[in-house]
Amino acid sequence: MAALAPAARPARRWTPRRVVATPAALEHPHGRRIVARVEALGIEVERLRANRLTGVRGQTDRETYARAKSTLAIVVSPPARRTLQPIAPSADWRFDLAEGCPAHCQYCYLAGSLTGPPVTRVYADLDGILAGLADYAGRGTVTSRSAARVEEGTTFEASCYTDPLALEHLTGSWRRAVEHFAAWDAPVQLRWTTKYADVDTFVGLPHAGRTRVRFSVNAAPVSERMEGGTATVPDRLAALRRLALDGYPVGLTVAPIIAVPDWRREYGLLLDQVVTAVAGVPELDLTAELITHRFTPGSREVLLGWYPRTRLEMDEATRRRKYGKFGAVKYVYPREVMTELRTWFERELVERVPACRILYWT
Ligand code: SF4
């Protein structure tokens, strides 16, 4: 069976058109490391005079979007980010090594979360960020951990506002995080989700089984038409296989699950690819997180501005309103559709990939 698994291909890598570094970022060793890394790739780094990023806005919203999406800024993280927030159901705590992503997913969840032009900012104060996590070890938030996850220790999510493998070749940040968690003298787990496949620098790293990399995957009508700039799903699954063979716990983030025409067949074909990708992996530790498509009035407006010709269905009239903790509305699938999707996924995953543990459905 293993011979049928997808072969690894050279990973797709983002080359920013403009890279800038703030003076504050250059005061940090990791900021200087990122600059050296980027320059070694033959990309010029513009040293800004002040800590404010300028020159991103264009004449039109489209131009601003295009400029921002092709800009990498090396900055210091905002002070508020040092106070970690719980991030159930994915993990106990979230922390950030970057904000923004160079890909162009038409449903991107960042659209409703981040404000301003979508520049990718990577954080120079990595050493301080990692050191600050120590205060949170042992402080699991009960809501985010079922009994089945207790052995993971305190979990830290590092991909809330970015895609780590889209940026690792430019920063080296997540590799250092893997090593930091491996050497940590406490039961902890680092987690992130990605739509990229660039795992070369992670294979062979001393990870101590403390990092779970989840690959965000989707049915072909979604991944091929709505996820511009990302790695293909076969490449993501080949990367998952490489990490699993290297002893990493791995995962699938099936998100966003969209009720496309003939969705049972389309998602069935995706699960068939997963079966092939994990075939013959010894001591496979595989989880699944199942997240249905949703949008807010704000994210819908931003996304329609970014992708005016999108074929992504965001019709409030066909959705159910759901209210968050602070009264914010989001639009999810109606109950009948949710039940059909959930029943199908939970049954098919268990049948086709019995080793896979489903962490949650939302
Ligand atoms: Fe947004 Fe994730 Fe796509 Fe990046 S990979 S554009 S963060 S959905």
Boltz pocket constraint, residues with backbone or C-beta under 6 A from the ligand:
constraints:
  - pocket:
      binder: B
      contacts: [[A, 100], [A, 101], [A, 102], [A, 103], [A, 104], [A, 105], [A, 107], [A, 108], [A, 109], [A, 110], [A, 161], [A, 162], [A, 163], [A, 195], [A, 230]]
      max_distance: 6.0
